[in-house]
Amino acid sequence: VPLVFESEPFPPEVYDALWKRGGTVRGRLRFLGREAALTFEVVAVREGVIRGATQVLLSDLGLEPPTVLGGLGAKVQNEMALGFQFLSDRIKD
């Protein structure tokens, strides 16, 4: 089952700035027929490498947090961390 993130459109200068300084990317995450608005904080790691991270609630995606020992042994949080890393071999100046 695919997990799809589609960012809001942004102009080329914002795209270029993400690769140089990082920034914020907003969009919609689709999973199992549900959508959730997400914001990724993006960090420019080094030339040609960016990483982004965010948190999403499992319940926002129609999922129930898993249980351990039928819920008797431990409580599992409703949050899930999502991250990505993009590599580029071409950076425009």
CYANA upper distance limits for C-alpha pairs under 8 A (distance plus 0.5 A):
  1 VAL  CA     31 PHE  CA      8.09
  1 VAL  CA     32 LEU  CA      7.75
  2 PRO  CA     31 PHE  CA      7.13
  3 LEU  CA     29 LEU  CA      7.62
  3 LEU  CA     30 ARG  CA      6.49
  3 LEU  CA     31 PHE  CA      5.57
  4 VAL  CA     29 LEU  CA      6.09
  4 VAL  CA     30 ARG  CA      5.61
  4 VAL  CA     31 PHE  CA      7.15
  5 PHE  CA     27 GLY  CA      7.29
  5 PHE  CA     28 ARG  CA      6.14
  5 PHE  CA     29 LEU  CA      4.82
  5 PHE  CA     30 ARG  CA      6.81
  6 GLU  CA     27 GLY  CA      5.98
  6 GLU  CA     28 ARG  CA      5.96
  6 GLU  CA     29 LEU  CA      7.03
  7 SER  CA     25 VAL  CA      7.08
  7 SER  CA     26 ARG  CA      6.12
  7 SER  CA     27 GLY  CA      4.47
  7 SER  CA     28 ARG  CA      6.98
  8 GLU  CA     25 VAL  CA      7.99
  8 GLU  CA     26 ARG  CA      6.34
  8 GLU  CA     27 GLY  CA      5.49
  8 GLU  CA     28 ARG  CA      8.42
 10 PHE  CA     14 VAL  CA      6.80
 10 PHE  CA     15 TYR  CA      7.40
 11 PRO  CA     15 TYR  CA      7.08
 12 PRO  CA     16 ASP  CA      6.65
 13 GLU  CA     17 ALA  CA      6.63
 14 VAL  CA     18 LEU  CA      6.79
 15 TYR  CA     19 TRP  CA      7.38
 16 ASP  CA     20 LYS  CA      7.11
 16 ASP  CA     92 LYS  CA      7.72
 17 ALA  CA     21 ARG  CA      6.13
 17 ALA  CA     22 GLY  CA      7.03
 17 ALA  CA     23 GLY  CA      8.13
 18 LEU  CA     22 GLY  CA      4.62
 18 LEU  CA     23 GLY  CA      6.09
 18 LEU  CA     42 VAL  CA      7.61
 18 LEU  CA     43 VAL  CA      8.12
 18 LEU  CA     44 ALA  CA      7.31
 18 LEU  CA     50 ILE  CA      8.18
 19 TRP  CA     44 ALA  CA      6.24
 19 TRP  CA     47 GLU  CA      7.83
 19 TRP  CA     48 GLY  CA      7.25
 19 TRP  CA     49 VAL  CA      7.68
 19 TRP  CA     50 ILE  CA      6.81
 19 TRP  CA     91 ILE  CA      8.14
 20 LYS  CA     44 ALA  CA      6.44
 20 LYS  CA     47 GLU  CA      7.67
 21 ARG  CA     43 VAL  CA      7.39
 21 ARG  CA     44 ALA  CA      5.97
 22 GLY  CA     41 GLU  CA      8.23
 22 GLY  CA     42 VAL  CA      5.43
 22 GLY  CA     43 VAL  CA      4.82
 22 GLY  CA     44 ALA  CA      5.26
 22 GLY  CA     50 ILE  CA      7.72
 23 GLY  CA     41 GLU  CA      6.55
 23 GLY  CA     42 VAL  CA      5.58
 23 GLY  CA     43 VAL  CA      7.12
 24 THR  CA     39 THR  CA      7.25
 24 THR  CA     40 PHE  CA      6.29
 24 THR  CA     41 GLU  CA      5.29
 24 THR  CA     42 VAL  CA      6.22
 25 VAL  CA     39 THR  CA      6.17
 25 VAL  CA     40 PHE  CA      5.67
 25 VAL  CA     41 GLU  CA      7.07
 25 VAL  CA     42 VAL  CA      7.57
 26 ARG  CA     37 ALA  CA      8.03
 26 ARG  CA     38 LEU  CA      6.34
 26 ARG  CA     39 THR  CA      4.88
 26 ARG  CA     40 PHE  CA      6.85
 27 GLY  CA     37 ALA  CA      6.39
 27 GLY  CA     38 LEU  CA      6.08
 27 GLY  CA     39 THR  CA      7.01
 28 ARG  CA     35 GLU  CA      6.78
 28 ARG  CA     36 ALA  CA      6.07
 28 ARG  CA     37 ALA  CA      5.09
 28 ARG  CA     38 LEU  CA      6.32
 29 LEU  CA     35 GLU  CA      5.93
 29 LEU  CA     36 ALA  CA      5.73
 29 LEU  CA     37 ALA  CA      6.82
 29 LEU  CA     38 LEU  CA      7.15
 30 ARG  CA     34 ARG  CA      6.09
 30 ARG  CA     35 GLU  CA      5.03
 30 ARG  CA     36 ALA  CA      7.23
 30 ARG  CA     61 LEU  CA      8.39
 31 PHE  CA     35 GLU  CA      7.05
 31 PHE  CA     61 LEU  CA      6.83
 32 LEU  CA     61 LEU  CA      7.79
 32 LEU  CA     62 GLY  CA      8.06
 34 ARG  CA     60 ASP  CA      8.29
 34 ARG  CA     61 LEU  CA      6.21
 34 ARG  CA     62 GLY  CA      7.40
 35 GLU  CA     60 ASP  CA      8.18
 35 GLU  CA     61 LEU  CA      7.21
 36 ALA  CA     60 ASP  CA      6.81
 36 ALA  CA     61 LEU  CA      7.35
 38 LEU  CA     54 THR  CA      7.95
 38 LEU  CA     56 VAL  CA      7.92
 39 THR  CA     54 THR  CA      7.10
 40 PHE  CA     52 GLY  CA      6.08
 40 PHE  CA     53 ALA  CA      5.82
 40 PHE  CA     54 THR  CA      5.66
 41 GLU  CA     52 GLY  CA      5.83
 41 GLU  CA     53 ALA  CA      6.23
 41 GLU  CA     54 THR  CA      7.28
 42 VAL  CA     50 ILE  CA      7.11
 42 VAL  CA     51 ARG  CA      5.99
 42 VAL  CA     52 GLY  CA      4.67
 42 VAL  CA     53 ALA  CA      7.37
 43 VAL  CA     50 ILE  CA      6.07
 43 VAL  CA     51 ARG  CA      5.83
 43 VAL  CA     52 GLY  CA      6.74
 44 ALA  CA     49 VAL  CA      6.66
 44 ALA  CA     50 ILE  CA      4.98
 44 ALA  CA     51 ARG  CA      7.13
 45 VAL  CA     49 VAL  CA      6.01
 45 VAL  CA     50 ILE  CA      5.95
 45 VAL  CA     51 ARG  CA      7.39
 46 ARG  CA     50 ILE  CA      7.80
 47 GLU  CA     91 ILE  CA      8.20
 48 GLY  CA     86 PHE  CA      8.46
 48 GLY  CA     87 LEU  CA      6.03
 48 GLY  CA     88 SER  CA      5.17
 48 GLY  CA     89 ASP  CA      6.55
 48 GLY  CA     90 ARG  CA      7.50
 48 GLY  CA     91 ILE  CA      6.93
 49 VAL  CA     85 GLN  CA      7.57
 49 VAL  CA     86 PHE  CA      6.28
 49 VAL  CA     87 LEU  CA      5.23
 49 VAL  CA     88 SER  CA      6.96
 50 ILE  CA     85 GLN  CA      6.23
 50 ILE  CA     86 PHE  CA      5.93
 50 ILE  CA     87 LEU  CA      7.31
 51 ARG  CA     83 GLY  CA      7.74
 51 ARG  CA     84 PHE  CA      6.08
 51 ARG  CA     85 GLN  CA      4.85
 51 ARG  CA     86 PHE  CA      6.94
 52 GLY  CA     83 GLY  CA      5.95
 52 GLY  CA     84 PHE  CA      5.84
 52 GLY  CA     85 GLN  CA      7.05
 53 ALA  CA     81 ALA  CA      7.76
 53 ALA  CA     82 LEU  CA      6.20
 53 ALA  CA     83 GLY  CA      4.78
 53 ALA  CA     84 PHE  CA      7.17
 54 THR  CA     81 ALA  CA      6.47
 54 THR  CA     82 LEU  CA      5.96
 54 THR  CA     83 GLY  CA      7.02
 55 GLN  CA     79 GLU  CA      6.98
 55 GLN  CA     80 MET  CA      6.17
 55 GLN  CA     81 ALA  CA      5.09
 55 GLN  CA     82 LEU  CA      6.52
 56 VAL  CA     60 ASP  CA      7.79
 56 VAL  CA     79 GLU  CA      6.18
 56 VAL  CA     80 MET  CA      5.88
 56 VAL  CA     81 ALA  CA      7.01
 56 VAL  CA     82 LEU  CA      7.91
 57 LEU  CA     61 LEU  CA      7.56
 57 LEU  CA     78 ASN  CA      5.99
 57 LEU  CA     79 GLU  CA      4.99
 57 LEU  CA     80 MET  CA      6.58
 58 LEU  CA     62 GLY  CA      7.08
 58 LEU  CA     63 LEU  CA      5.57
 58 LEU  CA     64 GLU  CA      6.81
 58 LEU  CA     65 PRO  CA      6.99
 58 LEU  CA     78 ASN  CA      5.90
 58 LEU  CA     79 GLU  CA      6.34
 58 LEU  CA     80 MET  CA      6.89
 59 SER  CA     63 LEU  CA      5.50
 59 SER  CA     64 GLU  CA      6.42
 59 SER  CA     65 PRO  CA      8.14
 59 SER  CA     78 ASN  CA      7.28
 64 GLU  CA     78 ASN  CA      8.03
 65 PRO  CA     76 VAL  CA      6.69
 65 PRO  CA     77 GLN  CA      7.07
 65 PRO  CA     78 ASN  CA      5.94
 66 PRO  CA     76 VAL  CA      6.92
 67 THR  CA     71 GLY  CA      5.51
 67 THR  CA     74 ALA  CA      7.95
 67 THR  CA     75 LYS  CA      7.46
 67 THR  CA     76 VAL  CA      6.85
 68 VAL  CA     72 LEU  CA      7.39
 68 VAL  CA     73 GLY  CA      6.23
 68 VAL  CA     74 ALA  CA      6.28
 68 VAL  CA     75 LYS  CA      7.77
 68 VAL  CA     76 VAL  CA      8.10
 69 LEU  CA     73 GLY  CA      5.86
 69 LEU  CA     74 ALA  CA      8.06
 71 GLY  CA     75 LYS  CA      6.89
